[in-house]
Amino acid sequence: MRSLLFTTLLISLASFAQTGPGGVGTSTNNVLWLRANSGVTQSAGAVSQWNDQSGNANHAYLPGAIPTAKPAFVSNSVNGYPSLDFDGTDDQLWVTDAASIDLTQWHFFIVVTADLQKDYNAWMVKGDDGDENWEMLSYSDGNIHTPTKYTDGTRTFPSSAGGQVTTTTFEVIEYSYSTAVGRDVYKNATSIITDNENKTPKVNNLPLYIANERTTTGRCVNGDIAEVVAYNAPLNSTQRIIVNNYLAAKYGRTLGANDIYVQDNPGNGNYDHDVAGIGRLSATSLQTDSRGSGLVQISKAAYTGLGDNEFLLWGHDNAEMDAWGITDFPPTMQGRVARVWRVNEVNGSGTAVDVGNVDITFDLAGLGAVTTSDLRLLVDTDNDGLFADETPISGATNPSGTLYRFSNTAALVNGRRFTIGTMNAVATPLPIELLAFEAEPFGPNVARTSWSTATERNNDHFTVERSLDGVYWEVAGTLAGAGNSTEVLNYELIDDQAFGELIYYRLRQTDNNGAFTLSDTRVVYMEDRLTGPAIYPNPGEGLFTIVWPEAMVGSTRYEVIDAAGRHVPIRSASPTTSMTELDLRGQAPGTYVVRAI
């Protein structure tokens, strides 16, 4: 058996700082956040629930009265991220009435594309037609329409010019309203609607209908939604810029204004993921402490130096939060995580600035025991893409729980990369190295998976998962882990339900606390089958299975011979299928030969 090393660094997303989109907002003002890459319940691609990530439990689901009108989950729909596809006939989701989404002022972001331009693609409608608390829909020419009913009984419904929602790409549509300022609607941060309404919207105590205007026939969306964000008040201008850059990076859009996070571009390494930021346009328009959907918080509140028109934004490359196979770290260290972040420290025009020193905090929940003094911040100061030639930054503190902070650092300069590593892989085992996970054909409708671990830490079990398309996964089998171990352990799992010509396999390792990590995917081409018999497990402890190609199965008996040439009594049955069990329990350890006759 080929040996490999398997260990993990597991990170969970405990809450701290501002954890709304881009790091803007908490559950107090970020009242709804639906993103297709998180919280989607589906069966064979049909979506029945879309869970709210804001912390307000405003989940979108399909009411029992219309159980078949389910949108479809589309993986890798836009820039590697999924979306929900609505068929234009009856697909929809509802957020039942909650006080937190009955709004008299708001700030929304939606990321959408039309499959077909049609009148009344009703993207979001809070209430019934003609009595909308708020609404966003598009027409056959793609213009955005935003009706609102007011407490004085009037109703206004301005529209943009055509071409705002397209069939060719996803667009970031932004809509804010307040009685003091009125309505402002943007496409990719460029203004498309503005007015000066000075009225109070009517609260209607009705559901939010997503992709359908329930009380008027034919107004179902024919298109896709990737993300929905709602705040209960307009954001300040700094926060608008940060959220727009988060969405633009994630979904591969170019903003019409203040497109200042450019590390998402292919030439810069595609640091598209979990983008967040801090910044300041003025003393009343600022954001100084952010985390967003990722595990890194950067804060500025304790230090001077953040001037007007200055921003610091960061995102990562979506590498795994483990150190499998990572060798790029300084020789004084014993490892680093694979994931790397990259920053832009710029003004609103994208010119480099200096925001001053910041605090950088990592949430290492799920790691187990951590010796704080072992942690090191690694920053690519010469911007060559390597960390092995850098000087590790020490001085981490543990302000609370699983949070580990590097305070008052000046190391983050425009364009630099950073990550976290350890000086001691025993006391603080950040680097756990996976060299391989193997899967191969082993017989008719049979595949063999194998792996080895060098160390295990609070390891509850392994799950081998199979897929026919690399999107929808099912359990092929489960094996118990060793819990804690520092010796090499070998594992093997046979899948005798490998029906298909091409099958994907991956390994899920789960800790005692439920945290897990996934291996890389392996592809098995089942036409590469056995031309002769094989036996597994090998080595084993007494029970063995012989697997034959189908063409060779027939009336067969077996003999087992030990190293001295003696026949060994066995219990077995002549095969009637391609698999036969041999029972050698009770025999002494050693090497044996199986003869098939």
C-alpha positions as CSV (number, residue, x, y, z in Angstrom):
1,M,0.0,0.0,0.0
2,R,1.3,3.4,-0.8
3,S,1.7,5.4,2.3
4,L,0.7,9.0,2.8
5,L,0.5,11.6,5.6
6,F,-2.8,13.0,6.7
7,T,-3.4,15.7,9.3
8,T,-5.6,18.8,9.4
9,L,-6.0,22.3,10.6
10,L,-9.7,23.0,11.1
11,I,-11.1,26.4,11.4
12,S,-14.7,27.4,12.3
13,L,-16.2,30.8,11.9
14,A,-16.9,32.1,15.4
15,S,-18.3,35.6,15.5
16,F,-16.3,38.6,16.3
17,A,-15.9,42.1,14.9
18,Q,-18.4,43.1,12.1
19,T,-19.3,39.9,10.3
20,G,-21.7,41.2,7.6
21,P,-20.8,41.2,3.9
22,G,-17.4,42.6,3.4
23,G,-17.2,43.1,7.2
24,V,-20.0,45.7,7.1
25,G,-22.7,45.2,9.7
26,T,-23.9,42.9,12.4
27,S,-27.2,41.1,13.0
28,T,-28.5,44.4,14.3
29,N,-28.5,46.2,11.0
30,N,-27.7,43.4,8.5
31,V,-31.2,41.9,8.6
32,L,-31.0,39.4,5.7
33,W,-28.1,37.8,3.9
34,L,-28.6,35.0,1.5
35,R,-25.6,33.7,-0.5
36,A,-25.8,30.6,-2.7
37,N,-22.5,29.2,-1.5
38,S,-23.8,28.8,2.1
39,G,-26.9,27.5,3.8
40,V,-28.7,25.9,0.8
41,T,-30.8,22.8,1.4
42,Q,-31.3,20.8,-1.8
43,S,-32.1,17.3,-3.1
44,A,-30.7,16.4,-6.5
45,G,-30.3,20.1,-7.2
46,A,-33.8,21.1,-6.2
47,V,-33.7,23.8,-3.5
48,S,-36.2,23.7,-0.6
49,Q,-34.5,26.2,1.8
50,W,-32.0,29.0,1.6
51,N,-30.7,29.9,5.1
52,D,-30.2,33.5,6.2
53,Q,-26.5,34.2,7.2
54,S,-27.2,37.5,8.9
55,G,-28.0,35.9,12.3
56,N,-31.7,36.9,12.2
57,A,-33.0,33.5,11.0
58,N,-34.9,35.1,8.1
59,H,-34.6,31.9,6.1
60,A,-36.1,31.6,2.6
61,Y,-38.1,28.4,2.0
62,L,-40.8,26.9,-0.1
63,P,-44.2,26.9,1.6
64,G,-46.1,23.6,1.9
65,A,-48.8,24.8,-0.5
66,I,-46.4,24.9,-3.4
67,P,-43.9,22.0,-2.8
68,T,-42.8,21.5,-6.4
69,A,-41.9,25.1,-7.3
70,K,-38.3,24.7,-6.3
71,P,-35.5,26.7,-7.9
72,A,-32.4,24.7,-9.1
73,F,-29.0,24.9,-7.5
74,V,-26.4,25.7,-10.2
75,S,-22.8,25.0,-9.1
76,N,-19.9,27.0,-10.6
77,S,-22.4,29.5,-12.0
78,V,-20.4,32.7,-11.8
79,N,-16.6,33.0,-11.0
80,G,-16.6,29.6,-9.4
81,Y,-19.6,30.4,-7.1
82,P,-23.1,28.9,-7.3
83,S,-26.4,30.5,-7.9
84,L,-30.1,29.6,-7.7
85,D,-31.9,29.3,-11.0
86,F,-35.6,30.2,-11.2
87,D,-37.6,28.8,-14.2
88,G,-39.9,31.8,-14.9
89,T,-43.0,29.6,-14.4
90,D,-43.5,29.1,-10.7
91,D,-40.2,28.7,-8.9
92,Q,-40.0,30.9,-5.8
93,L,-38.9,31.1,-2.1
94,W,-40.5,33.0,0.7
95,V,-39.2,34.7,3.8
96,T,-42.2,34.7,6.2
97,D,-43.0,38.0,7.9
98,A,-40.5,39.2,10.5
99,A,-40.3,42.5,12.2
100,S,-36.7,42.8,11.1
101,I,-37.6,43.0,7.4
102,D,-40.6,45.3,7.6
103,L,-38.5,48.4,6.7
104,T,-39.1,52.2,6.5
105,Q,-35.6,52.7,5.2
106,W,-33.1,50.2,3.7
107,H,-30.0,49.4,1.7
108,F,-30.1,46.3,-0.5
109,F,-27.7,44.5,-2.8
110,I,-28.7,41.7,-5.1
111,V,-26.5,39.8,-7.6
112,V,-28.6,38.6,-10.5
113,T,-28.7,37.6,-14.2
114,A,-31.7,37.0,-16.4
115,D,-32.0,33.8,-18.4
116,L,-34.8,35.5,-20.4
117,Q,-35.7,39.2,-20.5
118,K,-39.4,39.4,-19.7
119,D,-41.7,41.9,-18.1
120,Y,-42.0,41.5,-14.4
121,N,-38.9,39.5,-13.5
122,A,-39.8,40.1,-9.8
123,W,-36.5,39.6,-8.0
124,M,-37.8,40.6,-4.5
125,V,-41.2,41.8,-3.4
126,K,-42.0,42.5,0.2
127,G,-45.8,42.2,0.2
128,D,-48.5,42.2,-2.4
129,D,-48.6,44.0,-5.7
130,G,-49.8,47.6,-5.2
131,D,-49.1,47.4,-1.4
132,E,-45.3,46.8,-1.5
133,N,-43.2,47.7,1.5
134,W,-40.4,47.5,-1.1
135,E,-39.7,45.8,-4.4
136,M,-37.1,45.2,-7.1
137,L,-38.0,43.8,-10.5
138,S,-36.9,44.1,-14.1
139,Y,-38.6,44.5,-17.5
140,S,-38.1,42.9,-20.9
141,D,-35.5,45.5,-21.7
142,G,-33.6,44.9,-18.4
143,N,-34.5,48.1,-16.7
144,I,-34.9,48.1,-12.9
145,H,-38.3,49.0,-11.4
146,T,-38.6,49.9,-7.7
147,P,-42.3,50.4,-6.5
148,T,-43.0,51.6,-3.0
149,K,-46.3,52.1,-1.2
150,Y,-46.3,54.9,1.4
151,T,-48.2,55.5,4.6
152,D,-50.0,58.4,3.0
153,G,-51.6,56.0,0.5
154,T,-49.5,57.1,-2.5
155,R,-47.3,54.8,-4.5
156,T,-44.3,55.6,-6.7
157,F,-42.4,53.3,-9.0
158,P,-39.4,54.9,-10.8
159,S,-37.5,52.8,-13.3
160,S,-34.0,52.9,-14.7
161,A,-33.1,53.0,-18.4
162,G,-32.9,49.6,-20.2
163,G,-30.0,47.2,-20.1
164,Q,-29.4,47.1,-16.3
165,V,-30.2,43.4,-15.9
166,T,-28.7,41.4,-18.7
167,T,-28.7,37.8,-20.0
168,T,-25.0,37.7,-20.5
169,T,-23.5,38.2,-17.0
170,F,-24.4,38.7,-13.3
171,E,-24.8,42.3,-12.2
172,V,-24.5,43.8,-8.7
173,I,-27.7,45.9,-8.2
174,E,-27.8,48.2,-5.2
175,Y,-30.8,50.0,-3.8
176,S,-31.0,52.4,-0.8
177,Y,-33.9,54.5,0.5
178,S,-34.3,56.9,3.4
179,T,-36.9,59.6,4.0
180,A,-34.1,62.2,4.2
181,V,-32.4,61.3,0.9
182,G,-34.9,59.4,-1.1
183,R,-34.1,56.5,-3.5
184,D,-30.7,55.6,-5.0
185,V,-30.2,52.6,-7.3
186,Y,-26.8,51.5,-8.7
187,K,-25.6,48.9,-11.2
188,N,-22.0,47.8,-10.3
189,A,-21.6,51.1,-8.3
190,T,-22.8,53.3,-11.1
191,S,-26.0,55.4,-10.5
192,I,-29.1,54.3,-12.5
193,I,-31.9,55.8,-10.5
194,T,-32.1,58.7,-8.0
195,D,-35.0,60.7,-6.5
196,N,-35.8,62.9,-3.5
197,E,-38.8,61.1,-2.0
198,N,-39.6,62.4,1.5
199,K,-42.2,59.9,2.6
200,T,-42.5,56.9,4.9
201,P,-42.9,53.5,3.3
202,K,-45.9,51.4,4.5
203,V,-45.2,48.4,6.7
204,N,-47.4,45.5,5.5
205,N,-46.6,42.5,7.7
206,L,-46.5,40.2,4.7
207,P,-43.8,37.8,3.4
208,L,-40.9,38.7,1.3
209,Y,-41.4,36.8,-2.0
210,I,-38.1,36.0,-3.8
211,A,-38.4,35.5,-7.6
212,N,-42.2,35.8,-7.6
213,E,-44.8,38.5,-7.1
214,R,-47.4,36.2,-5.5
215,T,-50.6,38.2,-6.1
216,T,-50.1,38.8,-9.8
217,T,-49.9,35.9,-12.3
218,G,-46.9,35.6,-14.5
219,R,-44.4,37.6,-12.5
220,C,-42.0,34.8,-11.8
221,V,-38.3,35.4,-12.4
222,N,-36.7,33.6,-15.3
223,G,-33.1,34.0,-14.2
224,D,-30.5,33.4,-11.4
225,I,-29.8,34.9,-8.0
226,A,-26.4,34.5,-6.4
227,E,-26.7,36.7,-3.4
228,V,-29.2,38.9,-1.5
229,V,-28.1,41.5,1.2
230,A,-30.5,43.7,3.2
231,Y,-29.7,46.4,5.8
232,N,-32.3,48.3,7.8
233,A,-30.8,51.7,7.1
234,P,-28.6,53.2,4.3
235,L,-24.9,52.5,4.6
236,N,-22.4,55.3,4.7
237,S,-20.3,55.9,1.6
238,T,-17.2,54.1,3.0
239,Q,-19.3,51.0,3.8
240,R,-20.9,51.1,0.3
241,I,-17.5,51.0,-1.3
242,I,-16.4,48.0,0.8
243,V,-19.5,45.9,0.2
244,N,-19.4,46.6,-3.5
245,N,-15.8,45.5,-3.7
246,Y,-16.6,42.3,-1.8
247,L,-19.3,41.5,-4.3
248,A,-17.3,42.5,-7.3
249,A,-14.4,40.4,-6.3
250,K,-16.5,37.4,-5.5
251,Y,-18.5,37.4,-8.7
252,G,-15.9,38.7,-11.1
253,R,-17.4,42.1,-11.8
254,T,-15.7,45.5,-12.6
255,L,-17.2,48.4,-10.7
256,G,-18.0,51.7,-12.4
257,A,-16.6,53.6,-9.4
258,N,-14.2,52.9,-6.6
259,D,-13.1,49.5,-7.9
260,I,-10.2,49.6,-5.4
261,Y,-9.7,45.9,-4.5
262,V,-7.7,44.5,-7.5
263,Q,-6.1,41.4,-5.9
264,D,-9.0,39.5,-7.3
265,N,-7.7,40.0,-10.9
266,P,-6.1,36.9,-12.5
267,G,-2.8,38.8,-12.9
268,N,-2.7,39.4,-9.1
269,G,-3.5,35.8,-8.2
270,N,-7.3,35.7,-7.9
271,Y,-7.6,36.5,-4.2
272,D,-11.4,36.7,-4.8
273,H,-12.7,35.2,-1.6
274,D,-14.1,36.5,1.7
275,V,-13.1,40.1,0.8
276,A,-13.5,42.5,3.7
277,G,-12.2,46.0,4.4
278,I,-11.7,49.0,6.6
279,G,-11.6,52.6,5.4
280,R,-12.6,56.3,5.9
281,L,-13.9,59.0,3.6
282,S,-14.5,61.4,6.5
283,A,-15.0,61.5,10.2
284,T,-18.6,60.5,9.8
285,S,-18.1,58.0,6.9
286,L,-15.8,55.2,8.1
287,Q,-15.4,51.5,8.9
288,T,-12.6,50.6,11.3
289,D,-13.2,47.0,12.4
290,S,-14.1,44.2,9.9
291,R,-14.1,40.5,9.5
292,G,-16.8,39.6,7.1
293,S,-17.4,36.0,6.1
294,G,-13.8,34.9,6.6
295,L,-11.7,34.1,9.6
296,V,-9.4,37.2,9.6
297,Q,-10.3,40.4,11.4
298,I,-8.4,43.7,10.8
299,S,-9.1,46.6,13.1
300,K,-7.9,50.2,13.3
301,A,-9.8,51.7,16.2
302,A,-6.9,51.9,18.6
303,Y,-4.4,53.6,16.3
304,T,-4.1,56.8,14.4
305,G,-3.1,57.1,10.8
306,L,-6.3,56.2,8.9
307,G,-6.9,59.4,6.9
308,D,-9.7,60.6,4.7
309,N,-10.0,58.7,1.4
310,E,-7.9,55.7,2.7
311,F,-8.8,52.0,2.6
312,L,-7.3,48.6,3.5
313,L,-9.1,45.6,1.9
314,W,-8.1,41.9,1.9
315,G,-9.2,38.6,0.5
316,H,-7.7,35.1,0.1
317,D,-7.0,32.5,-2.6
318,N,-9.4,29.9,-1.3
319,A,-6.7,27.4,-0.5
320,E,-7.5,24.9,2.3
321,M,-7.1,25.9,5.9
322,D,-4.5,23.2,6.5
323,A,-0.8,22.6,5.6
324,W,-1.0,19.5,3.5
325,G,2.1,19.5,1.3
326,I,3.1,23.1,2.1
327,T,6.9,23.6,2.3
328,D,7.2,27.3,1.6
329,F,8.0,28.7,5.1
330,P,11.1,30.0,6.8
331,P,13.6,27.3,8.0
332,T,13.2,28.4,11.6
333,M,9.5,27.4,11.5
334,Q,7.8,24.0,11.2
335,G,4.9,24.9,8.9
336,R,2.2,27.3,7.7
337,V,-1.3,27.0,6.5
338,A,-1.9,26.8,2.7
339,R,-4.4,29.7,2.6
340,V,-2.9,33.1,1.7
341,W,-4.4,36.5,1.9
342,R,-3.5,39.6,-0.1
343,V,-4.2,43.3,0.6
344,N,-4.9,46.6,-1.1
345,E,-3.9,49.7,0.9
346,V,-5.2,52.5,-1.4
347,N,-7.3,55.6,-1.8
348,G,-10.6,55.7,-3.7
349,S,-8.7,56.0,-7.0
350,G,-6.6,53.0,-6.3
351,T,-3.4,54.8,-5.5
352,A,-1.2,53.3,-2.7
353,V,-1.5,55.0,0.7
354,D,-0.5,54.2,4.3
355,V,-3.4,53.7,6.7
356,G,-0.9,53.2,9.6
357,N,-0.6,50.2,12.0
358,V,-3.4,47.7,12.4
359,D,-4.4,44.7,14.6
360,I,-4.7,41.4,12.7
361,T,-6.7,38.7,14.5
362,F,-7.2,35.0,13.4
363,D,-10.0,32.8,14.7
364,L,-8.4,29.3,15.2
365,A,-11.5,27.6,16.6
366,G,-11.4,23.8,16.0
367,L,-7.6,23.6,16.1
368,G,-7.4,22.2,19.6
369,A,-4.6,23.2,22.0
370,V,-2.6,26.2,20.8
371,T,0.5,27.6,22.5
372,T,0.1,31.3,21.6
373,S,3.9,31.9,21.6
374,D,4.3,29.3,18.8
375,L,2.2,31.4,16.3
376,R,3.9,33.5,13.7
377,L,2.5,36.0,11.2
378,L,4.2,35.6,7.8
379,V,4.2,38.6,5.4
380,D,5.6,38.6,1.9
381,T,7.5,41.8,2.3
382,D,9.5,41.6,-0.9
383,N,6.3,40.6,-2.9
384,D,7.9,37.7,-4.6
385,G,5.1,35.3,-3.8
386,L,7.3,33.3,-1.3
387,F,7.4,33.1,2.5
388,A,10.5,31.0,2.9
389,D,12.7,34.1,2.6
390,E,10.8,36.2,5.1
391,T,11.3,36.9,8.8
392,P,8.4,35.5,11.0
393,I,6.6,38.1,13.1
394,S,6.1,37.0,16.7
395,G,4.1,38.6,19.6
396,A,0.7,36.9,19.2
397,T,-1.7,37.3,22.1
398,N,-4.9,35.5,23.0
399,P,-7.5,38.2,23.8
400,S,-10.3,35.6,24.3
401,G,-11.4,32.1,23.4
402,T,-10.0,31.0,20.1
403,L,-8.9,34.4,18.9
404,Y,-5.1,35.1,18.3
405,R,-4.0,38.6,17.6
406,F,-0.9,40.3,16.2
407,S,-1.2,43.9,17.4
408,N,0.0,47.2,16.1
409,T,1.7,45.8,13.0
410,A,2.9,48.0,10.1
411,A,3.6,45.0,7.9
412,L,0.6,45.1,5.7
413,V,1.5,47.3,2.7
414,N,-0.3,47.6,-0.6
415,G,-0.1,44.4,-2.6
416,R,1.5,42.2,0.1
417,R,0.5,38.7,1.0
418,F,0.2,37.2,4.5
419,T,-0.6,34.0,6.3
420,I,-0.1,32.3,9.6
421,G,2.3,29.5,10.7
422,T,3.8,27.7,13.7
423,M,7.2,27.3,15.4
424,N,6.2,24.0,17.0
425,A,4.2,21.4,15.1
426,V,3.8,19.3,18.3
427,A,2.4,21.9,20.7
428,T,0.7,23.9,18.0
429,P,0.1,21.5,15.1
430,L,-0.9,23.9,12.4
431,P,1.0,21.9,9.7
432,I,-0.4,18.5,9.1
433,E,0.7,17.1,5.8
434,L,-1.4,15.2,3.3
435,L,0.8,13.6,0.5
436,A,-1.9,11.7,-1.2
437,F,-5.4,10.1,-1.1
438,E,-5.8,7.3,-3.6
439,A,-8.7,5.7,-5.4
440,E,-8.6,3.0,-8.1
441,P,-10.8,0.5,-9.9
442,F,-10.8,-2.9,-8.2
443,G,-13.4,-5.0,-10.0
444,P,-16.8,-4.9,-11.6
445,N,-18.6,-2.0,-9.9
446,V,-15.9,-2.1,-7.2
447,A,-13.3,0.7,-6.3
448,R,-10.6,0.8,-3.7
449,T,-9.7,3.9,-1.7
450,S,-6.7,4.1,0.6
451,W,-4.9,6.6,2.8
452,S,-2.5,6.9,5.7
453,T,-2.1,9.3,8.6
454,A,1.1,10.4,10.2
455,T,-0.6,11.9,13.2
456,E,-4.2,12.2,14.3
457,R,-5.6,14.7,16.8
458,N,-9.1,14.4,18.2
459,N,-10.0,12.4,15.0
460,D,-13.4,10.8,15.3
461,H,-13.9,9.2,11.9
462,F,-13.3,9.2,8.1
463,T,-16.0,9.2,5.5
464,V,-15.3,8.3,1.9
465,E,-17.7,10.2,-0.4
466,R,-18.5,9.3,-4.1
467,S,-20.0,11.4,-6.8
468,L,-20.9,10.8,-10.5
469,D,-20.6,14.5,-11.4
470,G,-18.3,16.1,-8.8
471,V,-21.2,18.2,-7.5
472,Y,-23.6,15.9,-5.6
473,W,-21.9,13.6,-3.1
474,E,-23.1,10.5,-1.2
475,V,-21.4,8.4,1.4
476,A,-19.5,5.3,0.1
477,G,-18.4,4.2,3.6
478,T,-17.1,5.3,7.0
479,L,-14.2,4.2,9.1
480,A,-13.4,5.1,12.7
481,G,-10.4,7.3,13.4
482,A,-7.7,6.6,16.0
483,G,-8.6,9.6,18.1
484,N,-5.0,10.7,18.9
485,S,-2.0,9.1,17.4
486,T,1.6,9.9,16.5
487,E,2.4,6.8,14.5
488,V,1.7,6.0,10.8
489,L,-1.7,4.3,10.4
490,N,-2.9,2.9,7.1
491,Y,-6.6,2.8,6.1
492,E,-8.5,1.2,3.2
493,L,-12.1,1.2,2.2
494,I,-13.7,-0.8,-0.6
495,D,-16.7,0.6,-2.4
496,D,-18.8,-2.2,-4.0
497,Q,-21.4,0.3,-5.3
498,A,-19.2,1.9,-7.9
499,F,-21.8,2.0,-10.7
500,G,-20.7,4.2,-13.5
501,E,-17.9,4.7,-16.0
502,L,-16.3,7.7,-14.3
503,I,-16.6,8.2,-10.5
504,Y,-15.3,10.9,-8.2
505,Y,-14.0,10.2,-4.7
506,R,-13.0,12.4,-1.8
507,L,-12.1,11.8,1.9
508,R,-13.9,13.7,4.7
509,Q,-12.1,13.7,8.1
510,T,-14.3,14.6,11.1
511,D,-13.1,15.6,14.5
512,N,-14.8,14.8,17.8
513,N,-16.3,18.3,17.9
514,G,-17.9,17.9,14.4
515,A,-15.3,20.0,12.5
516,F,-14.2,18.5,9.3
517,T,-11.8,18.9,6.4
518,L,-11.9,17.5,2.8
519,S,-9.2,15.9,0.7
520,D,-8.6,16.6,-2.9
521,T,-10.9,14.8,-5.3
522,R,-9.7,11.6,-7.1
523,V,-11.3,10.4,-10.4
524,V,-11.7,6.6,-11.1
525,Y,-12.2,5.4,-14.6
526,M,-14.1,2.1,-14.2
527,E,-13.1,0.8,-17.6
528,D,-9.6,0.4,-16.2
529,R,-10.7,-2.8,-14.4
530,L,-8.9,-5.8,-13.2
531,T,-7.7,-8.4,-15.7
532,G,-7.1,-10.9,-12.9
533,P,-8.2,-11.5,-9.3
534,A,-7.3,-9.3,-6.4
535,I,-7.6,-9.7,-2.6
536,Y,-8.2,-7.2,0.1
537,P,-7.5,-6.0,2.7
538,N,-3.9,-6.8,2.1
539,P,-2.4,-7.0,4.7
540,G,-5.3,-8.0,6.9
541,E,-6.3,-9.6,10.2
542,G,-8.3,-12.7,9.1
543,L,-11.2,-11.8,6.9
544,F,-10.4,-11.3,3.3
545,T,-12.4,-10.7,0.1
546,I,-11.3,-12.0,-3.4
547,V,-12.5,-9.8,-6.3
548,W,-12.7,-11.2,-9.9
549,P,-13.4,-9.6,-13.2
550,E,-16.8,-10.7,-14.3
551,A,-15.5,-12.6,-17.3
552,M,-13.4,-14.9,-15.0
553,V,-16.1,-15.8,-12.4
554,G,-17.0,-19.4,-12.5
555,S,-16.9,-22.6,-10.5
556,T,-13.8,-21.9,-8.4
557,R,-12.3,-23.3,-5.2
558,Y,-9.4,-21.9,-3.1
559,E,-6.4,-23.2,-1.3
560,V,-4.3,-21.2,1.2
561,I,-0.7,-22.2,1.7
562,D,1.6,-20.9,4.5
563,A,5.3,-20.0,4.3
564,A,6.3,-23.6,5.0
565,G,4.2,-24.9,2.1
566,R,1.4,-26.4,4.3
567,H,-2.2,-26.1,3.4
568,V,-4.2,-24.0,5.8
569,P,-7.9,-24.8,6.6
570,I,-10.2,-22.0,5.4
571,R,-13.9,-21.3,5.3
572,S,-15.1,-20.0,2.0
573,A,-17.8,-20.5,-0.7
574,S,-17.5,-20.9,-4.4
575,P,-18.2,-17.6,-6.0
576,T,-21.5,-16.9,-7.7
577,T,-20.7,-13.3,-8.1
578,S,-17.4,-11.5,-8.6
579,M,-16.6,-11.4,-4.8
580,T,-15.9,-14.2,-2.4
581,E,-15.0,-14.0,1.3
582,L,-12.1,-16.0,2.9
583,D,-12.1,-16.6,6.6
584,L,-8.6,-17.1,8.0
585,R,-9.3,-16.0,11.6
586,G,-7.3,-17.9,14.1
587,Q,-4.2,-18.4,11.9
588,A,-0.8,-17.1,13.0
589,P,0.5,-13.9,11.6
590,G,2.6,-14.4,8.5
591,T,2.7,-14.5,4.7
592,Y,0.3,-16.8,2.9
593,V,-0.4,-17.7,-0.8
594,V,-4.0,-18.0,-2.1
595,R,-4.5,-20.4,-5.0
596,A,-7.6,-20.3,-7.1
597,I,-8.6,-23.5,-8.9
